Amino acid sequence: TPMSVDRIVSCLQHLPRLEELSVRNMWNCDELLVAMMVPDTNLSGWTAALCPELEVLDVVNSSWTTETLFVTLLGRLPDRCSDQSAVIGRRALKTLTINKGLLKQVLKHPGIQICVSRGLKVLGAEAQDLHAAFSSPRVVFI
């Protein structure tokens, strides 16, 4: 049986240095994306987030809504990750990979266009592509 989102989040909490995450074939990826949203800055100015060093997110062949994806991405853009964020280990998301067949549609979303204009690369991949990441110890596949 597939892992629940709660269990996945629990595992990811133990991987704060994770740089690449591949979430493939997940029926309701929105729940995980919501859990990965960067919370509002607290009083000290520091923002805690799940996988704060995440730079690459792959959601190929997973089920998600463009709006949830956009809100999750927005909090992880370079202009939201200041020099202060880099000091505490928070990095900007650099690359998002989605289904190749959805690429044009997703890139038409005004919010995603904002993310792209601020430096996010959005790539399309076939569902069966596993990239070279399979051999990388820095990638977690869910």
C-alpha positions in Angstrom: 0.0 0.0 0.0 1.2 3.5 -0.7 2.5 5.7 2.2 0.2 8.2 3.6 1.0 11.9 3.3 1.4 12.2 7.0 4.0 9.4 7.0 5.8 11.0 4.0 5.8 14.4 5.8 7.1 12.7 9.0 10.0 11.2 7.0 10.8 14.4 5.2 11.1 16.2 8.5 14.2 14.1 9.2 15.7 15.2 5.9 16.3 19.0 6.2 19.3 18.9 3.8 17.3 17.2 1.0 18.0 19.0 -2.2 16.0 17.0 -4.7 12.6 15.3 -4.3 10.8 13.2 -6.8 7.1 12.6 -6.1 6.0 10.3 -8.8 2.7 8.5 -9.2 1.1 10.1 -6.1 -2.7 10.2 -6.3 -3.2 13.3 -4.2 0.0 15.3 -4.3 -1.9 18.5 -3.2 -1.8 17.3 0.4 2.0 17.0 0.2 2.4 20.3 -1.5 0.3 22.0 1.2 2.6 20.5 3.8 5.6 21.8 1.9 4.3 25.4 1.8 6.6 27.9 3.5 4.8 29.2 6.6 4.7 33.0 7.3 7.8 34.4 8.9 7.6 34.2 12.7 8.6 37.1 15.1 12.3 36.4 14.9 12.3 36.7 11.1 13.2 33.0 10.6 10.9 30.8 8.5 10.7 27.1 9.2 9.8 24.9 6.2 9.8 21.3 5.3 12.9 20.5 3.2 14.4 24.0 3.5 17.3 23.2 1.1 15.1 21.8 -1.6 16.2 23.0 -5.0 14.5 20.5 -7.4 11.0 19.2 -7.2 9.7 16.5 -9.6 5.9 15.9 -9.6 5.7 13.9 -12.8 2.7 11.7 -13.1 1.2 12.9 -9.8 -2.2 14.5 -9.2 -2.1 18.2 -8.2 -3.9 21.4 -8.8 -2.1 24.3 -10.5 -3.2 26.7 -7.8 -1.8 24.6 -5.0 1.4 24.1 -6.9 1.7 27.8 -7.5 1.2 28.8 -3.8 3.8 26.2 -2.8 6.3 27.4 -5.3 5.7 31.1 -4.5 7.1 30.7 -1.0 10.2 29.1 -2.3 11.2 31.6 -5.0 14.6 33.3 -5.0 13.2 36.7 -3.8 11.6 35.0 -0.9 14.9 33.3 0.1 17.0 36.3 1.1 20.7 36.3 2.1 19.5 35.8 5.7 17.7 32.6 4.5 20.8 31.2 3.0 22.6 31.7 6.3 20.1 29.5 8.1 20.0 26.9 5.3 16.9 27.9 3.3 17.4 27.8 -0.4 15.3 28.8 -3.4 13.6 26.1 -5.5 15.4 26.2 -8.9 13.7 23.5 -10.9 10.2 22.0 -11.1 9.5 19.0 -13.4 6.0 18.1 -14.4 4.4 15.9 -17.1 5.5 17.0 -20.5 1.8 17.0 -21.7 0.8 19.5 -19.1 3.7 21.9 -19.6 2.0 24.4 -22.0 -1.1 24.5 -19.9 0.7 25.0 -16.6 3.0 27.7 -18.1 -0.2 29.7 -19.0 -1.1 30.1 -15.4 -0.4 33.7 -14.3 1.1 32.6 -11.0 3.4 30.1 -12.6 4.4 32.8 -15.1 5.4 34.9 -12.1 7.5 32.1 -10.7 9.2 31.6 -14.0 9.9 35.3 -14.3 11.6 35.1 -10.9 14.0 32.4 -11.9 12.1 29.1 -11.6 12.8 26.6 -14.4 9.8 24.5 -15.3 10.6 21.4 -17.2 8.5 18.7 -18.9 9.3 15.0 -18.7 7.6 11.8 -19.8 6.1 9.7 -17.0 8.5 6.9 -17.6 11.6 9.1 -17.6 13.6 8.6 -14.4 16.4 11.0 -15.2 19.8 10.2 -14.0 18.6 10.9 -10.4 18.2 7.2 -9.7 21.9 7.0 -9.0 22.1 10.1 -6.9 22.3 9.8 -3.1 20.8 13.3 -2.8 17.4 12.4 -4.3 14.5 10.9 -2.5 11.8 9.1 -4.6 8.4 8.8 -3.1 
